[in-house]
Amino acid sequence: MKKIICLVAAAVLSATAFCAEHTLGLGLSFPISSLKAKLKGDVAEEWEDDLSQTAVGVDLTYLCVLDNAVSIKLDLGFDNISSNDVPDDPDWHYDFIFDIGAGYTFPINEKFTLSTLGMVGINYGGYDWELKKKTFFITIFTFDIGADVIGKYKFTDHFGVFANLGLRYSINLASNYNDYGDFETSGIRFIPTLGASWIF
């Protein structure tokens, strides 16, 4: 999986040499996740439950638009996540996101563009907390597939703002709950983002 991601990223970076326009964006994201969690293990009985999450994070976005309006997008995200389905105040409650995708950009007018892209990526995060002097942890590692819609408004030739609406379906890769066994997760993530952009 790591080799595939590296090869795809290298191919995308090579393609950016042909971009007619580059946009680098920095924004705040507010992901909402509705996941199904299923525990399989030899120690504990099997069970299945909901794992709903909300988050606030920082998102770094790169968008390349070619002369023919075909577009390539890279995303890096870091989120502070919370859930009512885990104990209050866990010591660790973060996730990391890497997404890559391609699509098309539609010029609405001289200042506003709208891009639609298919996206794939990975999401790694989780929680740990201490209860009665014992440390518990949940790690969540998923492959995500979905789409983004981005609206970008230019104030000048080089600066503007953007809004991104992302939707992902998460497929379990390798998640775990303490020593109880494999912790399988799958479900939907909705990821709205607002931020500032630098165009060059």
C-alpha positions in Angstrom: 0.0 0.0 0.0 2.8 2.5 0.9 4.6 1.7 -2.4 1.4 2.3 -4.4 0.8 5.6 -2.6 4.4 6.8 -3.2 4.2 5.8 -6.9 0.9 7.6 -7.4 2.1 10.7 -5.5 5.3 10.8 -7.7 3.2 10.5 -10.9 1.0 13.4 -9.7 3.9 15.6 -8.8 5.4 15.0 -12.2 2.2 16.0 -13.9 2.1 19.3 -12.0 5.0 20.5 -14.2 2.3 21.0 -16.9 -0.1 23.0 -14.8 -1.5 26.2 -16.1 -2.5 27.3 -12.6 -1.4 26.2 -9.2 -3.4 26.9 -6.0 -2.1 26.3 -2.5 -4.7 26.5 0.2 -4.7 26.5 4.0 -8.0 26.0 5.7 -10.0 24.8 8.7 -11.9 21.6 8.3 -14.8 20.3 10.3 -15.1 16.5 9.6 -18.1 14.5 10.7 -17.9 10.7 10.6 -20.5 8.0 11.0 -18.7 4.7 11.3 -19.6 1.2 12.1 -17.2 -0.5 14.5 -16.9 -4.3 14.8 -14.6 -6.1 17.2 -13.2 -9.5 16.3 -10.9 -11.2 18.8 -10.1 -14.3 20.8 -10.2 -12.5 24.1 -13.4 -10.6 23.9 -16.8 -11.5 22.5 -17.6 -10.2 19.1 -19.7 -7.0 19.0 -20.7 -4.3 16.6 -21.6 -0.7 17.4 -21.7 2.8 16.1 -18.6 5.1 16.3 -19.6 8.7 15.5 -16.9 11.4 15.5 -16.7 15.1 15.1 -13.5 17.1 14.5 -11.8 20.4 13.9 -8.6 20.3 11.9 -6.1 22.0 9.6 -6.0 21.2 6.0 -3.3 21.9 3.4 -4.5 21.7 -0.2 -2.8 21.8 -3.5 -4.8 22.1 -6.7 -3.2 22.0 -10.2 -5.3 23.0 -13.2 -4.0 22.0 -16.7 -4.7 24.0 -19.9 -7.6 21.7 -20.7 -9.1 22.3 -17.2 -8.3 18.7 -16.0 -7.4 19.1 -12.4 -5.2 17.3 -9.8 -5.6 17.7 -6.1 -3.5 16.7 -3.1 -4.6 17.1 0.6 -2.9 16.8 3.9 -4.9 17.1 7.1 -4.5 16.9 10.8 -7.6 16.8 13.0 -8.5 17.0 16.7 -11.3 14.4 16.9 -13.9 13.7 19.6 -16.6 11.0 20.1 -19.3 10.3 22.6 -18.6 6.6 22.0 -15.2 6.7 23.8 -14.5 7.9 27.4 -14.3 11.6 28.2 -10.9 13.4 27.9 -8.7 10.8 26.1 -5.0 11.6 26.2 -4.7 11.1 22.4 -7.5 12.0 20.0 -6.1 12.9 16.7 -6.0 11.7 13.1 -3.9 12.3 10.0 -5.3 12.4 6.4 -3.6 12.1 3.0 -5.8 12.3 -0.1 -5.1 12.5 -3.8 -7.5 12.9 -6.7 -8.3 14.2 -10.2 -11.2 15.9 -11.9 -12.3 19.0 -13.8 -12.4 22.7 -13.1 -15.2 24.9 -14.5 -14.5 28.6 -14.9 -17.8 30.3 -13.8 -16.4 33.8 -14.4 -13.1 35.6 -14.1 -13.0 35.4 -10.3 -14.9 32.2 -9.5 -14.2 28.6 -10.4 -15.8 25.4 -9.4 -13.9 22.1 -9.3 -15.2 18.5 -9.0 -12.8 15.7 -8.3 -12.8 12.0 -7.5 -10.6 11.3 -4.4 -8.8 8.4 -2.7 -6.7 8.4 0.4 -5.8 7.1 3.8 -6.9 8.1 7.3 -5.0 7.1 10.4 -5.9 8.1 14.0 -7.5 7.1 17.2 -7.7 7.5 20.9 -6.0 6.4 24.1 -7.0 6.9 27.7 -6.3 5.7 31.2 -8.8 4.0 33.4 -8.0 2.5 36.8 -4.2 2.7 36.0 -4.7 0.7 32.8 -4.1 2.3 29.3 -6.7 1.7 26.6 -6.3 2.6 23.0 -8.3 2.5 19.7 -6.4 2.9 16.4 -8.3 3.5 13.2 -6.6 3.1 9.8 -8.9 3.3 6.8 -8.7 3.6 3.0 -11.1 6.4 1.9 -12.7 6.9 -1.5 -15.1 9.7 -2.5 -15.4 13.1 -4.1 -14.7 16.8 -3.5 -16.4 19.9 -4.8 -14.3 23.1 -4.5 -15.4 26.7 -5.0 -12.6 29.2 -5.3 -13.0 33.0 -5.4 -10.1 35.3 -6.4 -9.8 38.7 -4.8 -6.6 39.4 -6.8 -4.6 37.4 -9.4 -2.7 35.7 -6.5 -4.9 35.6 -3.5 -8.4 34.3 -2.7 -10.6 32.1 -0.6 -12.0 28.6 -1.1 -14.7 26.3 0.2 -14.4 22.5 -0.1 -17.1 19.9 0.5 -15.8 16.4 0.7 -17.5 13.1 1.0 -15.7 9.8 1.7 -16.6 6.1 2.2 -14.0 4.6 4.6 -12.9 1.0 4.3 -11.0 -0.7 7.1 -7.3 -1.4 6.6 -5.8 -2.2 10.0 -7.5 -1.0 13.2 -7.1 -2.3 16.7 -8.7 -2.1 20.2 -6.1 -2.8 22.9 -5.3 -6.5 23.1 -8.8 -7.6 22.3 -8.3 -8.0 18.6 -8.9 -6.5 15.2 -11.2 -3.5 15.3 -12.9 -3.1 11.9 -14.3 0.2 10.9 -16.2 1.4 7.9 -18.7 4.2 7.1 -19.2 7.7 5.8 -17.1 10.9 6.4 -18.4 14.4 5.5 -15.6 17.0 5.4 -16.4 20.7 4.9 -13.4 23.0 4.7 -13.0 26.8 4.5 -9.7 28.6 3.9 -7.5 31.1 2.1 -5.7 30.3 -1.2 -2.5 31.5 -2.9 -2.6 31.2 -6.7 0.5 31.1 -8.9 
